Amino acid sequence: MTQAFQSPGFAALAAGRAVETRLVEERWQAVAWDLGTDRRRVVTDRPGGVHLSEIEPDGDAIWWFDSDCAEQGRWRREPFAGGPDGEALHGVPDGRPYGVAFDRTGALAAVAVGVDGASRCYVGPPAGEARLIGSAPGYLALADLSPDGGLLALGGLPDGDDAVLLWPTDGPVDGPADGRADAPPPLAGGDGRRLWPIEFNPLAVLDPELLLVVEEGERYTVATWRADTGLRTYPDLSFDAQITAGWYRGPRGVLVQHERAGRSRLLLADLGPSPVVRELRTPGGTIHDLSCAPDGALHCVWSRESTPPRPLVLRPEAAPADPGAGAGADPDSGPGTDPSGPDALVPDPDGTFRGRRWTPRPYGRIHSFVSTPPGPGPWPTLFLVHGGPATHDRDSYDPRVNILVGAGYAVARVNYRGSTGYGARWQHDYGHRVGLAQIEDLAAVRAALVADGTALAGRTGLCGFSWGGYLTLLALGAQPDLWSLGMAAQPIADYPATYRGTTPALRALDRQLFGGSPDEVPERYRAADPRTYLHRVRSPVLLVVSQHDERCPPEQVTRYAADLRRLAVPHELLRVDGGHYSRRTADHRSVLAAMVRFAGRTWPAPPLRPPRGDRPGGSAEPMEGGEQP
């Protein structure tokens, strides 16, 4: 066994028991961890791996989601000490996992699954018969079950009328607006406000208290809800970029994780009349996941650009407060930051140089992470374009960067408009110009890297997975003079067709991005569609398509490849097994190796570089049955 994919899930009532999702023989599997003996037992042996696992509060059993490559399946359950597994809740149909939760004692469990375009919520005793509580069209995420088992918290569209739904578990619910007298009204977003439910206070048994995050006025603020007092925000816990939060020991303790400019901060607060906030000292980099053990220790999965993910255990009660820290502190001057400044290129032991770049534009500064080989530039440069778009590249370890730099390429990771981690305006304020605003930012960073001697102007290319693959194809057609290579894995190649064929959750996201569906705002989808610019593509293209991909259906990619063939554009179409994501590390290596080969053939030998006296200052699937038209 090697590193954990997620932080452990601890049994709230059995301090010595936990579950992990760990890499076992290159597949992610559920693992039972006995903390008293520090012994681990591999629970699952799924050929495609497991990506979701939970433990019951009393530690009696491990749950995991048993899915096929199309991400459809059901929850299963096995005793912690071992034994035969079975259905975790009987009577729940196969579907997509939209959440799982337990009451305080573990006597009642709740699951949400996506079935036939709707979200269905069930409750029942573990290993017992499930009862359907409610169903609603589209995507609802199960946030939590109240400690007394009486109330479900679900998240809908953050800016919609059903941003937060509160469903009683003692009877059926007909939809988002149930109309039952005992059902609390939904918490609505809209008018610039977005809401996300997080979890119920585990100690508020008689009067359920829900923790939330509210985005309003370009700030992200911790909030709580009770039936008698309604929604309450805490201005002392308001931040300029995305946060998540969780209850931390004691009746009013809250732990906040703040993500800004590619780095993570952790803060503790007590939700008293005047909240006291202190920052925990952490190494610079990214906290990918964290959980709280019954003794208060925080178990994190942490990495930075030069350090692979590893466990990090923090003990807040023994740690001194960080002087001057607070909700508004700047991570560029806080603990664990690089004192050499945001634009310095710093060498790793292997000779790779890494740095951060800020590219000024009239609407703000574009933040990028740049890695280069040793020696003088300029270099052939690949833009490794993140997906989402609601995520961001971080000061975190990415093996793809090391492989590409080792092959002789500079690598740029750009947090274009639409990325999280830079505030609400950066994420949302680009006028529904989906795709076009993002590739404008890629072009601006490219120009800056060419100007400062990092990138070779004639050898700049794009490499992306999922939505990053979409931006790759869009830029190749809309900006054909800038990019001499494009590699897109599991991309959107036809936006209207993808909208019709994708999952309910992604259709809801697209309606938010575009302000409607393809039927409602056809001109926006047409402007954002790679097929609109297909006739202008002239650089070589590598397409990777997964045969069971439900997020970016394969048919729209193969049609794009057929059109490239008709237009005599050099390209390769690689057909791979599996769905949109693979839980097998060998699959990721295989696809990346194919990309390195394709780039090497397209840019066959490094050109002679002009002499320079100074350095510039400034997830995939297995390759099976690939074809080269």
Sequence and secondary structure as in RCSB ss.txt:
>XXXX:A:sequence
MTQAFQSPGFAALAAGRAVETRLVEERWQAVAWDLGTDRRRVVTDRPGGVHLSEIEPDGDAIWWFDSDCAEQGRW
RREPFAGGPDGEALHGVPDGRPYGVAFDRTGALAAVAVGVDGASRCYVGPPAGEARLIGSAPGYLALADLSPDGG
LLALGGLPDGDDAVLLWPTDGPVDGPADGRADAPPPLAGGDGRRLWPIEFNPLAVLDPELLLVVEEGERYTVATW
RADTGLRTYPDLSFDAQITAGWYRGPRGVLVQHERAGRSRLLLADLGPSPVVRELRTPGGTIHDLSCAPDGALHC
VWSRESTPPRPLVLRPEAAPADPGAGAGADPDSGPGTDPSGPDALVPDPDGTFRGRRWTPRPYGRIHSFVSTPPG
PGPWPTLFLVHGGPATHDRDSYDPRVNILVGAGYAVARVNYRGSTGYGARWQHDYGHRVGLAQIEDLAAVRAALV
ADGTALAGRTGLCGFSWGGYLTLLALGAQPDLWSLGMAAQPIADYPATYRGTTPALRALDRQLFGGSPDEVPERY
RAADPRTYLHRVRSPVLLVVSQHDERCPPEQVTRYAADLRRLAVPHELLRVDGGHYSRRTADHRSVLAAMVRFAG
RTWPAPPLRPPRGDRPGGSAEPMEGGEQP
>XXXX:A:secstr
   BSS  EE TT TTEEEEEEEETTEEEEEEEETTTTEEEE    TT    EEE TTSSEEEEEEE TTS EEE
EEEETT    EESSBT  SBEEEEEEE SSSS EEEEEEETTEEEEEEE TTSB EEEEEEES  EEEEE TTS 
EEEEE  TTSTTSEEEEESSS B SSS   TTS   B  BTTBEEEEEEE TT  SS EEEEEEEETTEEEEEEE
ETTTEEEEEEEEEESS EEEEE STTTEEEEEEEETTEEEEEEEE SSS EEEEE   SSEEEEEEE TTS EEE
EEEETTEEEEEEEE GGGS   TT  TT  TTSSTT  TT TT  EE TTS EEEEEEEEETTEEEEEEEEE SS
S  EEEEEEE   SS    SS  HHHHHHHHTT EEEEEE TT SSS HHHHH STT TTHHHHHHHHHHHHHHH
HTTSEEEEEEEEEEETHHHHHHHHHHHHSTTT S EEEES  SSHHHHHHHS HHHHHHHHHHHTS TTTSHHHH
HHH GGGGGGG  S EEEEEETT SSS HHHHHHHHHHHHHTT  EEEEEESS SS SBHHHHHHHHHHHHHHHH
HHS S       SS        B S B  
